[in-house]
């Protein structure tokens, strides 16, 4: 099992584009890392995101 929090801390913080422009709907981003947990769950860390925690739902996206 992947310790997601420990794994994600290895990367720089994700830039929260929604704080700069709340109407932004898309943006280019770089995948900084990805992990697979027994082929059941997949995790990714992005350099930037337009998603807020409220939009992410069920805590799926952590920034």
C-alpha positions in Angstrom: 0.0 0.0 0.0 1.3 3.5 -0.9 1.6 6.0 1.9 0.2 8.8 -0.3 1.0 11.7 2.1 4.6 10.7 2.5 5.0 10.1 -1.3 3.4 13.5 -2.2 5.6 15.4 0.2 8.6 14.6 -2.1 7.3 17.1 -4.7 7.0 20.9 -4.7 3.6 22.3 -3.8 1.0 22.4 -6.6 0.4 25.9 -7.9 -3.3 26.7 -7.2 -4.3 28.6 -10.4 -7.9 29.1 -9.1 -6.4 31.5 -6.5 -5.1 33.7 -9.4 -8.2 33.4 -11.7 -11.4 31.9 -10.3 -12.9 31.7 -13.8 -10.1 29.6 -15.3 -11.4 26.3 -16.7 -8.3 24.7 -18.2 -4.6 25.0 -18.1 -1.4 23.2 -19.1 0.4 21.3 -16.3 3.3 19.0 -15.9 2.9 15.6 -14.1 5.5 15.7 -11.4 5.0 12.1 -10.3 2.6 9.2 -10.5 2.1 6.1 -8.4 0.1 2.9 -8.6 -1.3 1.0 -5.6 -1.7 -2.6 -6.6 -3.3 -1.7 -9.9 -6.4 -0.6 -8.0 -5.7 3.1 -7.2 -3.6 5.6 -9.1 -2.2 8.8 -7.8 -0.7 11.8 -9.6 0.9 15.1 -8.6 0.6 18.0 -11.0 2.6 21.2 -11.1 -0.5 23.3 -11.4 -4.3 22.8 -11.0 -7.5 24.7 -11.7 -9.4 22.4 -9.3 -10.3 23.6 -5.8 -10.6 21.2 -2.9 -14.4 21.7 -3.0 -14.5 20.6 -6.7 -12.3 17.6 -6.2 -14.8 15.7 -4.3 -14.2 13.0 -1.6 -10.7 14.3 -1.0 -9.4 12.8 -4.2 -7.2 15.8 -5.1 -4.9 17.2 -2.5 -2.9 20.3 -3.1 
